[in-house]
Amino acid sequence: MFRMTISTKFTHADLLAIPNDGKRREIVDGELIVTPAPRLGHQDILLKLALAFGKYLEQNPIGKLIISPMDVILSDFDVLEPDLLLVLNENRGILQDWVRGAPDLVIEILSPTTAAHDRGPKLKVSAKYGVKEYWIVVPESFSIEVYRLGQGGFELARTYQEPETLSSRILPDFSLAVASIFTP
């Protein structure tokens, strides 16, 4: 008896064919992941981060900040949509119609519907393709976890909490008061 198993792997072209319904779609190793639109608290934190980065980049024009939604195409079968990403000037070539390659920094704000994905498959595929830093913002604990790319993938460099000030190895003179993004 002959058996043939056919598995479907999603691609970026498949994503483009799906009607927009306000949900976020990503692909990891060809698997389609669908999550609902972010909640208000998530968007408040995203805005505060974007404003802090905008102020920093005005004085230190070292790269381009991009706020979701934006497809980051790492391969035909790996397409992510980070909450926030930064591409340094020396890597601007990946900024095309979408981002086609690994950003230097990815920031994810956890929510109940995305936490497992952001800490699991999304973290692993970001390391696989060479994202230098991956930050996880954890609203429940008022903290930010900073992961840096090492030999075997991402390593937790440090967890910053209120009232600490976060710094980054890839962003000279950057500082972010952790409390500033969690204040109402």
C-alpha positions as CSV (number, residue, x, y, z in Angstrom):
1,M,0.0,0.0,0.0
2,F,1.3,3.4,-0.9
3,R,0.6,6.3,1.4
4,M,1.5,9.9,0.8
5,T,1.3,12.6,3.5
6,I,0.9,16.1,2.2
7,S,1.7,18.9,4.6
8,T,1.0,22.5,3.9
9,K,3.5,25.1,4.9
10,F,2.4,28.7,4.8
11,T,4.4,31.4,3.1
12,H,4.3,35.2,3.0
13,A,2.4,35.0,-0.3
14,D,-0.3,33.0,1.6
15,L,-0.5,35.7,4.2
16,L,-1.1,38.3,1.6
17,A,-4.0,36.3,0.2
18,I,-5.8,36.3,3.6
19,P,-8.4,39.1,4.0
20,N,-7.5,41.6,6.7
21,D,-9.7,41.0,9.8
22,G,-7.7,42.9,12.4
23,K,-5.9,39.8,13.6
24,R,-2.1,39.4,13.6
25,R,-0.7,36.6,11.6
26,E,2.8,35.2,11.7
27,I,4.5,32.1,10.3
28,V,7.1,30.0,12.1
29,D,8.5,27.1,10.2
30,G,5.5,27.2,7.8
31,E,3.0,27.1,10.7
32,L,0.4,29.9,10.7
33,I,-0.1,31.6,14.1
34,V,-3.1,33.9,14.5
35,T,-3.6,36.2,17.5
36,P,-6.2,38.8,18.3
37,A,-5.4,42.5,18.1
38,P,-3.5,43.8,21.1
39,R,-5.3,45.2,24.2
40,L,-5.2,48.8,25.2
41,G,-2.5,48.4,27.9
42,H,-0.3,46.7,25.4
43,Q,-0.7,49.7,23.0
44,D,0.0,52.2,25.8
45,I,3.3,50.5,26.5
46,L,4.1,50.3,22.8
47,L,3.5,54.1,22.4
48,K,5.7,54.9,25.4
49,L,8.5,52.7,24.0
50,A,8.2,54.3,20.5
51,L,8.3,57.8,22.0
52,A,11.5,56.9,24.0
53,F,13.2,55.4,20.9
54,G,12.1,58.4,18.8
55,K,13.6,60.8,21.2
56,Y,16.8,58.8,21.3
57,L,17.0,58.4,17.5
58,E,16.6,62.1,17.0
59,Q,19.8,62.8,18.8
60,N,21.5,59.6,17.7
61,P,20.4,58.8,14.1
62,I,21.9,55.3,14.1
63,G,18.9,53.4,12.7
64,K,15.3,53.1,11.8
65,L,12.5,52.3,14.3
66,I,9.5,50.4,13.0
67,I,6.2,49.9,14.9
68,S,3.9,47.0,14.1
69,P,2.2,46.0,12.0
70,M,5.2,45.2,9.7
71,D,6.1,41.9,8.2
72,V,9.6,40.8,8.9
73,I,10.4,38.2,6.3
74,L,13.2,35.9,7.5
75,S,12.6,33.1,5.0
76,D,9.7,31.8,2.8
77,F,8.4,29.9,5.9
78,D,9.3,32.4,8.7
79,V,7.5,35.7,8.8
80,L,7.2,37.6,12.1
81,E,5.4,40.7,13.1
82,P,7.3,42.1,16.2
83,D,5.7,44.9,18.3
84,L,8.7,47.1,17.7
85,L,11.9,46.6,15.8
86,L,15.0,48.6,15.1
87,V,17.3,48.2,12.1
88,L,20.7,49.9,12.4
89,N,22.0,52.0,9.5
90,E,24.6,49.5,8.5
91,N,21.8,47.0,7.9
92,R,19.3,49.3,6.1
93,G,19.5,47.1,3.0
94,I,16.9,44.8,4.6
95,L,14.4,47.7,4.5
96,Q,12.5,47.2,1.3
97,D,8.8,46.8,0.7
98,W,8.8,44.9,4.0
99,V,11.7,44.1,6.3
100,R,13.6,41.3,4.5
101,G,16.1,40.0,7.0
102,A,16.9,40.1,10.7
103,P,16.4,43.4,12.5
104,D,19.1,44.3,15.1
105,L,16.6,44.6,17.9
106,V,13.1,43.1,18.4
107,I,10.8,44.1,21.2
108,E,7.8,42.0,22.2
109,I,5.2,43.1,24.8
110,L,3.7,40.0,26.4
111,S,-0.1,39.5,26.5
112,P,-2.0,36.4,27.7
113,T,-2.6,35.4,24.0
114,T,1.0,35.8,22.8
115,A,3.2,35.0,25.8
116,A,3.9,31.4,24.9
117,H,4.6,32.2,21.3
118,D,6.8,35.2,22.1
119,R,8.9,33.3,24.6
120,G,9.0,30.1,22.5
121,P,9.0,29.7,18.7
122,K,9.3,33.5,18.0
123,L,12.3,33.8,20.3
124,K,14.0,30.8,18.7
125,V,13.4,31.8,15.1
126,S,14.6,35.3,15.8
127,A,17.9,33.9,17.2
128,K,18.2,31.5,14.3
129,Y,18.2,34.3,11.8
130,G,20.5,36.6,13.8
131,V,18.5,39.2,15.7
132,K,21.1,40.7,18.0
133,E,18.9,41.7,20.9
134,Y,15.4,40.5,21.8
135,W,13.5,42.3,24.6
136,I,10.4,40.9,26.3
137,V,8.3,43.4,28.1
138,V,6.3,41.8,30.9
139,P,3.5,44.1,32.0
140,E,2.4,41.8,34.9
141,S,5.8,42.1,36.7
142,F,6.7,45.6,35.4
143,S,9.9,44.2,33.9
144,I,11.9,44.0,30.7
145,E,14.0,40.9,29.9
146,V,16.9,41.6,27.6
147,Y,18.2,38.6,25.6
148,R,21.4,38.8,23.6
149,L,22.5,36.5,20.8
150,G,25.1,34.0,21.9
151,Q,26.7,30.9,20.4
152,G,23.7,28.6,21.0
153,G,20.9,31.2,20.6
154,F,19.6,33.8,22.9
155,E,20.9,34.1,26.4
156,L,19.1,36.2,29.1
157,A,21.5,39.0,29.7
158,R,19.4,40.7,32.4
159,T,16.0,41.4,33.7
160,Y,15.3,45.1,34.4
161,Q,12.6,46.1,36.9
162,E,11.3,49.4,38.4
163,P,13.2,51.6,39.4
164,E,16.1,50.4,37.2
165,T,17.3,52.0,34.0
166,L,17.7,49.7,31.0
167,S,20.7,50.0,28.6
168,S,21.6,48.2,25.5
169,R,24.9,46.9,24.1
170,I,23.9,47.8,20.5
171,L,22.6,51.3,21.3
172,P,25.3,53.7,22.5
173,D,24.2,56.0,25.3
174,F,20.6,54.6,25.3
175,S,18.8,54.5,28.6
176,L,15.2,53.8,29.4
177,A,13.8,54.2,32.9
178,V,11.7,51.0,33.2
179,A,9.1,52.8,35.3
180,S,8.5,55.3,32.5
181,I,6.8,52.7,30.2
182,F,4.5,51.2,32.9
183,T,3.1,54.5,34.4
184,P,-0.6,55.0,33.6
